[in-house]
């Protein structure tokens, strides 16, 4: 069994010391889904949600949240993130929107949590902006799809995972 890096010898939580780790280019991609009524999806795509442009606001919220991950998750390091993208893929047939975030950094620790936070907050922002017309929305399947760089190397989720 692998040693837990966020636990010290006495079993107390700690922030991992990355002082001696070399900087390297790192990247993470995460995704999530939000299911909505067809009418809600149509209103979003037609730009008719009363609170405004849902995708623009959710994109900014996701980017801002990724930059604050270290403030939200106690043992995450503050990072000098070099790139964050948040994109939306409406799927009318499945009555959902797929949200995908990619985060990049050159540093001593990865950006998986930052990518996951971006997707989470973008999803929650869509919910907030649309809840007046659809309280039945479901946010689900937030997951890491890929990560590159660092000691553990590359990870790619298998299609059936």
C-alpha positions, 0 to 999 in steps of 0.5 A: 500500500502506498504511503499517504503523503498528506499524513505525518508520522503521528497521523496528523494532516499536513501539507506535502513539502515540495521544496526539493521536487523539480519543477516540470510542466504539468497539465490536467483535464477534468469533465462533468455533466449537468442534466437539464430539461430540454426547455432549459437547454434551449433557453441557454442556447438561445441566450434567453436565461434572465440572468444573462449569458450562462456559458460566459459567466460559468466560464469566468466562475470556473477559471476564478475558482481554479485560481483559488483552489488552494484557498478552498481545499486546505492541503493544496499548494498555491500555484502559479497557473499558466493556463485555464480553459473551461469549455461547454458541449451541449448535447440536446439528445442527452439533455445535458451539457458536458463541461471540460476544463484544462489547467496547466502549470510549470511547477512542483505539484500537479493541477488535478484539483484545479481542473476538478474545481473549475468543472465543479464551480462552472456546473454550480454556476450553470445551476445557479443561473438556471434554477429559476426555470429548472430546479430539477438539474442534476450535476454528475460525473465530475472526474479527472480525464487526463493528467500529465507530468510529475513523478507519477507521469501520465494518467488517462481514464479508460473509456469504460471507467 
